[in-house]
Amino acid sequence: MISKQETLNLSPYMVLYDLIIPKDNMLRQINELVDFSFIIDELKSKYCLDNGRNAIPPIRMFKYLLLKAIHDLSDADLVDRSKYDMSFKYFLDILL
């Protein structure tokens, strides 16, 4: 099932996001206000549930596209920035 592919945040450092990313950060606000679970429902029929490797979670892929559109970044720049920009990591649910 696709929803089982979601990340499970077990890092003890997740609290750092609260210290580093301000409450008025646009990506934090989007993450808190928008329920992205509709993406899983939309793509459920596109994933094979019993064959192949686990895919990158569809919500994360959608968020990558959203970041790319908001910040007008190339694919390479987006991937690079998601490695060091804490607000991007928070938005993408990437562990520290």
N, CA, C and O atoms as a MOPAC input file, in Angstrom:
PM7 MOZYME 1SCF
protein

 N      0.84200 1    -1.17800 1     0.00000 1
 C      0.00000 1     0.00000 1     0.00000 1
 C      0.89100 1     1.24600 1     0.00000 1
 O      1.92600 1     1.27300 1     0.66500 1
 N      0.49800 1     2.24000 1    -0.72100 1
 C      1.30200 1     3.44800 1    -0.87000 1
 C      1.49800 1     4.15700 1     0.45500 1
 O      2.60000 1     4.62500 1     0.74100 1
 N      0.46900 1     4.24900 1     1.26200 1
 C      0.58200 1     4.99600 1     2.51500 1
 C      1.62600 1     4.40400 1     3.44600 1
 O      2.16800 1     5.11500 1     4.29300 1
 N      1.92100 1     3.10600 1     3.30500 1
 C      2.94600 1     2.48800 1     4.13800 1
 C      4.34000 1     2.95100 1     3.73900 1
 O      5.29400 1     2.73800 1     4.48800 1
 N      4.47600 1     3.57400 1     2.58300 1
 C      5.76900 1     4.04500 1     2.11600 1
 C      6.09900 1     5.41500 1     2.67800 1
 O      7.18800 1     5.93600 1     2.43300 1
 N      5.19700 1     5.99800 1     3.41500 1
 C      5.45500 1     7.30300 1     4.01800 1
 C      6.60500 1     7.19200 1     5.00400 1
 O      6.84700 1     6.12300 1     5.56400 1
 N      7.30800 1     8.28300 1     5.21600 1
 C      8.42900 1     8.25900 1     6.13600 1
 C      7.93500 1     8.24400 1     7.56800 1
 O      6.90200 1     8.83000 1     7.89400 1
 N      8.67600 1     7.57600 1     8.40000 1
 C      8.39100 1     7.53600 1     9.82600 1
 C      9.52900 1     8.27600 1    10.50500 1
 O     10.66000 1     7.79100 1    10.53900 1
 N      9.23200 1     9.44600 1    11.04500 1
 C     10.26500 1    10.30000 1    11.61400 1
 C     10.59500 1     9.86900 1    13.03800 1
 O      9.84500 1    10.14100 1    13.97500 1
 N     11.72800 1     9.19200 1    13.18200 1
 C     12.15600 1     8.71200 1    14.48500 1
 C     13.41400 1     9.42200 1    14.97600 1
 O     13.95700 1     9.07300 1    16.02500 1
 N     13.86700 1    10.39500 1    14.23900 1
 C     15.09500 1    11.08600 1    14.60500 1
 C     14.90100 1    11.91400 1    15.87300 1
 O     13.92300 1    12.65300 1    15.98800 1
 N     15.82500 1    11.79400 1    16.82100 1
 C     15.72500 1    12.61500 1    18.03000 1
 C     16.01000 1    14.09200 1    17.74800 1
 O     15.81600 1    14.94200 1    18.61700 1
 N     16.46400 1    14.39000 1    16.54600 1
 C     16.81600 1    15.76100 1    16.19100 1
 C     15.69000 1    16.52000 1    15.50000 1
 O     15.88200 1    17.66100 1    15.08000 1
 N     14.52500 1    15.90700 1    15.37900 1
 C     13.39800 1    16.56600 1    14.71600 1
 C     13.01300 1    17.86600 1    15.42300 1
 O     12.47600 1    18.77900 1    14.79600 1
 N     13.28300 1    17.94800 1    16.70700 1
 C     12.95900 1    19.15400 1    17.45900 1
 C     13.76200 1    20.35400 1    16.95300 1
 O     13.36900 1    21.50000 1    17.17200 1
 N     14.88200 1    20.09600 1    16.27900 1
 C     15.68800 1    21.18700 1    15.73800 1
 C     14.92300 1    22.00000 1    14.69900 1
 O     15.13600 1    23.20500 1    14.56700 1
 N     14.03600 1    21.34300 1    13.96500 1
 C     13.23300 1    22.07300 1    12.98800 1
 C     12.44700 1    23.19200 1    13.66800 1
 O     12.32000 1    24.28700 1    13.11900 1
 N     11.92200 1    22.91900 1    14.85500 1
 C     11.15900 1    23.94000 1    15.57100 1
 C     12.04500 1    25.10300 1    16.00000 1
 O     11.58200 1    26.24000 1    16.09200 1
 N     13.30500 1    24.82300 1    16.26000 1
 C     14.22800 1    25.87500 1    16.67700 1
 C     14.77900 1    26.67700 1    15.49900 1
 O     15.04400 1    27.87200 1    15.62900 1
 N     14.95000 1    26.03000 1    14.36700 1
 C     15.61900 1    26.65500 1    13.23400 1
 C     14.64900 1    27.35100 1    12.27800 1
 O     14.94700 1    28.42800 1    11.76400 1
 N     13.50600 1    26.74300 1    12.04600 1
 C     12.57900 1    27.26500 1    11.04600 1
 C     11.50500 1    28.11100 1    11.73500 1
 O     10.74300 1    27.59100 1    12.55000 1
 N     11.43800 1    29.38500 1    11.42400 1
 C     10.47000 1    30.26700 1    12.08300 1
 C      9.02600 1    29.85400 1    11.79400 1
 O      8.73400 1    29.24100 1    10.76700 1
 N      8.15500 1    30.19200 1    12.69600 1
 C      6.73400 1    29.84400 1    12.55800 1
 C      6.10900 1    30.52200 1    11.34200 1
 O      5.13100 1    30.01300 1    10.79400 1
 N      6.65300 1    31.66100 1    10.91100 1
 C      6.07600 1    32.36800 1     9.77400 1
 C      6.72100 1    31.97400 1     8.44000 1
 O      6.44200 1    32.59800 1     7.41600 1
 N      7.57400 1    30.95400 1     8.44000 1
 C      8.18100 1    30.46300 1     7.21300 1
 C      7.07900 1    29.91200 1     6.29500 1
 O      6.21500 1    29.15200 1     6.73400 1
 N      7.12100 1    30.30300 1     5.03100 1
 C      6.07200 1    29.91800 1     4.08900 1
 C      5.93500 1    28.39700 1     3.96100 1
 O      4.81900 1    27.87900 1     3.93100 1
 N      7.05300 1    27.68400 1     3.88600 1
 C      6.99000 1    26.23100 1     3.72900 1
 C      6.42700 1    25.56000 1     4.97600 1
 O      5.69800 1    24.57200 1     4.87600 1
 N      6.76000 1    26.08700 1     6.14300 1
 C      6.19600 1    25.56100 1     7.39200 1
 C      4.67800 1    25.76500 1     7.39400 1
 O      3.92700 1    24.86400 1     7.76800 1
 N      4.23900 1    26.93600 1     6.98100 1
 C      2.80700 1    27.22800 1     6.97200 1
 C      2.06300 1    26.34200 1     5.96800 1
 O      0.97400 1    25.84800 1     6.26200 1
 N      2.64700 1    26.14500 1     4.79400 1
 C      2.01900 1    25.26000 1     3.80700 1
 C      1.91400 1    23.85500 1     4.37400 1
 O      0.86800 1    23.21500 1     4.26200 1
 N      2.99000 1    23.37200 1     4.98200 1
 C      3.01300 1    22.02100 1     5.54200 1
 C      1.94800 1    21.84400 1     6.62200 1
 O      1.33200 1    20.78400 1     6.72600 1
 N      1.73700 1    22.88700 1     7.42300 1
 C      0.77300 1    22.79400 1     8.51100 1
 C     -0.66500 1    22.99100 1     8.04900 1
 O     -1.58900 1    22.47000 1     8.67300 1
 N     -0.86400 1    23.73000 1     6.97300 1
 C     -2.21700 1    24.05200 1     6.53400 1
 C     -2.78500 1    23.10700 1     5.47600 1
 O     -4.00100 1    22.93800 1     5.38900 1
 N     -1.93000 1    22.50000 1     4.68500 1
 C     -2.39800 1    21.67200 1     3.57100 1
 C     -2.28000 1    20.19400 1     3.92800 1
 O     -1.23700 1    19.72600 1     4.38600 1
 N     -3.36400 1    19.48100 1     3.71000 1
 C     -3.36700 1    18.02900 1     3.88300 1
 C     -3.05400 1    17.40500 1     2.52500 1
 O     -3.90000 1    17.39500 1     1.63200 1
 N     -1.85300 1    16.89400 1     2.37600 1
 C     -1.40300 1    16.35800 1     1.10100 1
 C     -1.83300 1    14.90100 1     0.87700 1
 O     -1.41200 1    14.28700 1    -0.10300 1
 N     -2.63700 1    14.35300 1     1.74000 1
 C     -3.03800 1    12.94400 1     1.60700 1
 C     -3.87500 1    12.68100 1     0.35700 1
 O     -3.99900 1    11.53200 1    -0.06600 1
 N     -4.44600 1    13.71600 1    -0.23600 1
 C     -5.22200 1    13.53900 1    -1.46200 1
 C     -4.35900 1    12.96700 1    -2.58100 1
 O     -4.87300 1    12.31600 1    -3.49000 1
 N     -3.06600 1    13.20400 1    -2.52000 1
 C     -2.15900 1    12.71500 1    -3.55900 1
 C     -2.12100 1    11.19600 1    -3.56700 1
 O     -2.09700 1    10.57600 1    -4.63000 1
 N     -2.11700 1    10.60600 1    -2.40000 1
 C     -2.10500 1     9.14400 1    -2.30000 1
 C     -3.36700 1     8.56100 1    -2.92400 1
 O     -3.30100 1     7.57700 1    -3.66000 1
 N     -4.51000 1     9.16300 1    -2.63400 1
 C     -5.77000 1     8.68800 1    -3.20600 1
 C     -5.77000 1     8.81000 1    -4.73200 1
 O     -6.26100 1     7.92500 1    -5.43100 1
 N     -5.22300 1     9.90100 1    -5.23400 1
 C     -5.18600 1    10.12900 1    -6.67900 1
 C     -4.28100 1     9.12700 1    -7.40100 1
 O     -4.56100 1     8.74300 1    -8.53600 1
 N     -3.21300 1     8.71000 1    -6.75300 1
 C     -2.21600 1     7.86300 1    -7.41800 1
 C     -2.30200 1     6.38600 1    -7.05100 1
 O     -1.50200 1     5.58200 1    -7.53100 1
 N     -3.24400 1     6.03000 1    -6.22300 1
 C     -3.34700 1     4.64800 1    -5.75200 1
 C     -3.36900 1     3.63200 1    -6.89400 1
 O     -2.73200 1     2.58200 1    -6.80100 1
 N     -4.08500 1     3.93200 1    -7.95200 1
 C     -4.20500 1     2.99000 1    -9.07200 1
 C     -2.95300 1     2.94300 1    -9.94700 1
 O     -2.84500 1     2.07400 1   -10.81200 1
 N     -2.02000 1     3.84400 1    -9.74100 1
 C     -0.80600 1     3.90900 1   -10.56800 1
 C      0.35400 1     3.10100 1    -9.99900 1
 O      1.37600 1     2.93400 1   -10.66400 1
 N      0.21000 1     2.60300 1    -8.78700 1
 C      1.28900 1     1.87300 1    -8.12500 1
 C      0.95500 1     0.39300 1    -8.02300 1
 O     -0.17400 1     0.02100 1    -7.70200 1
 N      1.93500 1    -0.43800 1    -8.29400 1
 C      1.78900 1    -1.87300 1    -8.09500 1
 C      2.09300 1    -2.14500 1    -6.62400 1
 O      3.16100 1    -1.79100 1    -6.12400 1
 N      1.15400 1    -2.77000 1    -5.94600 1
 C      1.29700 1    -2.95000 1    -4.50000 1
 C      2.05100 1    -4.21400 1    -4.10200 1
 O      2.38700 1    -4.38100 1    -2.92900 1
 N      2.32500 1    -5.10900 1    -5.05300 1
 C      2.97000 1    -6.35800 1    -4.66900 1
 C      4.19300 1    -6.70400 1    -5.52300 1
 O      4.65600 1    -7.84500 1    -5.50000 1
 N      4.71300 1    -5.74500 1    -6.26400 1
 C      5.82300 1    -6.04500 1    -7.14900 1
 C      6.75100 1    -4.82700 1    -7.24600 1
 O      6.28800 1    -3.68800 1    -7.32500 1
 N      8.03100 1    -5.07600 1    -7.24000 1
 C      8.98900 1    -3.98900 1    -7.43600 1
 C      9.47200 1    -3.36400 1    -6.14300 1
 O      9.04800 1    -3.73200 1    -5.04800 1
 N     10.36400 1    -2.41400 1    -6.30300 1
 C     10.93000 1    -1.70800 1    -5.16300 1
 C      9.97700 1    -0.63600 1    -4.67600 1
 O      9.09000 1    -0.19600 1    -5.40800 1
 N     10.16600 1    -0.22200 1    -3.43500 1
 C      9.38500 1     0.89800 1    -2.92200 1
 C      9.76600 1     2.16000 1    -3.68400 1
 O     10.93800 1     2.40600 1    -3.97300 1
 N      8.76300 1     2.94000 1    -3.99700 1
 C      8.99100 1     4.19000 1    -4.70700 1
 C      9.23000 1     5.31500 1    -3.70500 1
 O      8.94900 1     5.18100 1    -2.51400 1
 N      9.75000 1     6.41600 1    -4.21200 1
 C      9.81000 1     7.61800 1    -3.37400 1
 C      8.36600 1     7.98400 1    -3.07800 1
 O      7.52800 1     7.96000 1    -3.98000 1
 N      8.05800 1     8.32100 1    -1.83200 1
 C      6.66800 1     8.62300 1    -1.48800 1
 C      6.07700 1     9.68000 1    -2.42900 1
 O      6.70700 1    10.70800 1    -2.67800 1
 N      4.88300 1     9.43400 1    -2.94400 1
 C      4.28600 1    10.36400 1    -3.90300 1
 C      4.08100 1    11.77000 1    -3.34300 1
 O      4.15100 1    12.74600 1    -4.08900 1
 N      3.83300 1    11.88100 1    -2.06500 1
 C      3.67100 1    13.20600 1    -1.46800 1
 C      4.98900 1    13.97200 1    -1.55900 1
 O      4.99000 1    15.16700 1    -1.85700 1
 N      6.10100 1    13.30200 1    -1.30500 1
 C      7.40300 1    13.96400 1    -1.41000 1
 C      7.67500 1    14.39000 1    -2.85100 1
 O      8.18900 1    15.48400 1    -3.08400 1
 N      7.33800 1    13.54900 1    -3.81000 1
 C      7.54200 1    13.90800 1    -5.21200 1
 C      6.70900 1    15.14100 1    -5.58600 1
 O      7.18300 1    16.03200 1    -6.29100 1
 N      5.46100 1    15.17600 1    -5.10300 1
 C      4.60800 1    16.33900 1    -5.35700 1
 C      5.21300 1    17.59200 1    -4.72600 1
 O      5.22400 1    18.66100 1    -5.33500 1
 N      5.70900 1    17.44900 1    -3.51200 1
 C      6.31100 1    18.59700 1    -2.82200 1
 C      7.57100 1    19.07400 1    -3.54300 1
 O      7.83900 1    20.27500 1    -3.57700 1
 N      8.35300 1    18.14900 1    -4.12300 1
 C      9.50800 1    18.55600 1    -4.93000 1
 C      9.05100 1    19.43300 1    -6.09600 1
 O      9.65200 1    20.47200 1    -6.37000 1
 N      7.98900 1    19.01300 1    -6.77900 1
 C      7.48000 1    19.79600 1    -7.90300 1
 C      6.95800 1    21.15000 1    -7.44300 1
 O      7.13500 1    22.15500 1    -8.13100 1
 N      6.32100 1    21.17500 1    -6.29000 1
 C      5.81500 1    22.42800 1    -5.73800 1
 C      6.97000 1    23.38100 1    -5.41200 1
 O      6.91100 1    24.56900 1    -5.73000 1
 N      8.00800 1    22.85800 1    -4.78300 1
 C      9.18600 1    23.67800 1    -4.47900 1
 C      9.83300 1    24.20900 1    -5.75100 1
 O     10.25500 1    25.36400 1    -5.81300 1
 N      9.90700 1    23.35400 1    -6.76000 1
 C     10.50200 1    23.75200 1    -8.02300 1
 C      9.72900 1    24.90900 1    -8.64200 1
 O     10.33000 1    25.84100 1    -9.17700 1
 N      8.40200 1    24.85800 1    -8.57400 1
 C      7.57200 1    25.92000 1    -9.14000 1
 C      7.64500 1    27.19900 1    -8.30500 1
 O      7.73800 1    28.29500 1    -8.85800 1
 N      7.60500 1    27.06600 1    -6.99600 1
 C      7.62000 1    28.24000 1    -6.11600 1
 C      8.93700 1    29.00700 1    -6.23300 1
 O      8.94100 1    30.23600 1    -6.29500 1
 N     10.04000 1    28.28400 1    -6.26400 1
 C     11.35800 1    28.91600 1    -6.23100 1
 C     12.04500 1    29.00100 1    -7.59000 1
 O     13.18000 1    29.46700 1    -7.68000 1
 N     11.36900 1    28.55400 1    -8.64700 1
 C     11.90100 1    28.61800 1   -10.00500 1
 C     13.31100 1    28.02700 1   -10.07200 1
 O     14.26300 1    28.69300 1   -10.47800 1
 N     13.41900 1    26.75500 1    -9.66100 1
 C     14.70700 1    26.06700 1    -9.61400 1
 C     14.78600 1    24.98600 1   -10.69000 1
 O     13.76800 1    24.41700 1   -11.08600 1
 N     15.99500 1    24.71100 1   -11.15400 1
 C     16.20100 1    23.56600 1   -12.03400 1
 C     16.15600 1    22.29800 1   -11.18800 1
 O     16.18900 1    22.37100 1    -9.95900 1
 N     16.08300 1    21.15100 1   -11.82900 1
 C     16.07600 1    19.88200 1   -11.09100 1
 C     17.33700 1    19.74300 1   -10.24300 1
 O     17.27100 1    19.37300 1    -9.07100 1
 N     18.48200 1    20.04200 1   -10.84800 1
 C     19.75200 1    19.90300 1   -10.13300 1
 C     19.82400 1    20.86300 1    -8.94300 1
 O     20.26400 1    20.48400 1    -7.85800 1
 N     19.39100 1    22.09800 1    -9.15400 1
 C     19.41100 1    23.07900 1    -8.06400 1
 C     18.45500 1    22.68000 1    -6.94100 1
 O     18.75500 1    22.87400 1    -5.76300 1
 N     17.31700 1    22.13000 1    -7.30800 1
 C     16.34300 1    21.69800 1    -6.30400 1
 C     16.90900 1    20.56900 1    -5.44100 1
 O     16.80200 1    20.60600 1    -4.21600 1
 N     17.50400 1    19.58000 1    -6.07800 1
 C     18.09000 1    18.46300 1    -5.33100 1
 C     19.23000 1    18.95800 1    -4.45100 1
 O     19.34600 1    18.55300 1    -3.29500 1
 N     20.07100 1    19.83400 1    -4.99600 1
 C     21.19100 1    20.37500 1    -4.23200 1
 C     20.69200 1    21.17100 1    -3.02200 1
 O     21.18700 1    20.99300 1    -1.90900 1
 N     19.72700 1    22.03300 1    -3.24300 1
 C     19.22600 1    22.87300 1    -2.14900 1
 C     18.52100 1    22.04200 1    -1.07900 1
 O     18.55900 1    22.38900 1     0.10200 1
 N     17.88700 1    20.95800 1    -1.48300 1
 C     17.20500 1    20.12100 1    -0.49000 1
 C     18.18600 1    19.37000 1     0.40200 1
 O     17.77600 1    18.76700 1     1.39400 1
 N     19.46400 1    19.39700 1     0.07200 1
 C     20.48100 1    18.77200 1     0.90400 1
 C     20.90700 1    19.66400 1     2.05700 1
 O     21.34600 1    19.15900 1     3.09100 1
 N     20.78600 1    20.99800 1     1.90400 1
 C     21.28400 1    21.88900 1     2.95100 1
 C     20.24900 1    22.87700 1     3.49000 1
 O     20.42500 1    23.39300 1     4.59300 1
 N     19.19200 1    23.15100 1     2.75900 1
 C     18.19100 1    24.12600 1     3.20700 1
 C     17.23800 1    23.44400 1     4.18900 1
 O     16.47200 1    22.55600 1     3.81500 1
 N     17.29900 1    23.87000 1     5.43800 1
 C     16.50400 1    23.21900 1     6.48400 1
 C     15.00500 1    23.36600 1     6.25100 1
 O     14.24300 1    22.46700 1     6.60600 1
 N     14.56700 1    24.46700 1     5.66800 1
 C     13.14200 1    24.61700 1     5.40700 1
 C     12.69100 1    23.64400 1     4.31300 1
 O     11.56800 1    23.14100 1     4.35400 1
 N     13.56100 1    23.38100 1     3.34000 1
 C     13.24500 1    22.38500 1     2.31300 1
 C     13.17900 1    20.99500 1     2.94400 1
 O     12.25400 1    20.23000 1     2.66900 1
 N     14.15600 1    20.66800 1     3.78700 1
 C     14.17500 1    19.36300 1     4.45000 1
 C     12.91600 1    19.15700 1     5.29100 1
 O     12.31900 1    18.08000 1     5.28400 1
 N     12.52600 1    20.19600 1     6.00700 1
 C     11.32000 1    20.11600 1     6.82100 1
 C     10.09300 1    19.88500 1     5.94200 1
 O      9.26900 1    19.01800 1     6.23100 1
 N      9.97900 1    20.65300 1     4.88600 1
 C      8.84000 1    20.55000 1     3.99000 1
 C      8.75500 1    19.18200 1     3.32900 1
 O      7.66300 1    18.65000 1     3.12800 1
 N      9.91000 1    18.61300 1     2.99000 1
 C      9.96700 1    17.31500 1     2.31200 1
 C      9.96300 1    16.13100 1     3.28300 1
 O     10.01100 1    14.98000 1     2.84900 1
 N      9.90700 1    16.39600 1     4.56900 1
 C      9.95900 1    15.33900 1     5.58900 1
 C     11.21600 1    14.49800 1     5.48500 1
 O     11.17000 1    13.27200 1     5.58400 1
 N     12.33000 1    15.16700 1     5.28500 1
 C     13.63200 1    14.49400 1     5.21800 1
 C     14.26600 1    14.58700 1     6.60300 1
 O     14.32600 1    15.66000 1     7.20300 1
 N     14.73300 1    13.45700 1     7.09200 1
 C     15.38400 1    13.44900 1     8.39300 1
 C     16.68000 1    14.23600 1     8.34400 1
 O     17.34300 1    14.29500 1     7.30800 1
 N     17.03700 1    14.83600 1     9.46200 1
 C     18.26700 1    15.61400 1     9.53600 1
 C     19.48500 1    14.77000 1     9.30700 1
 O     20.60500 1    15.28000 1     9.33800 1

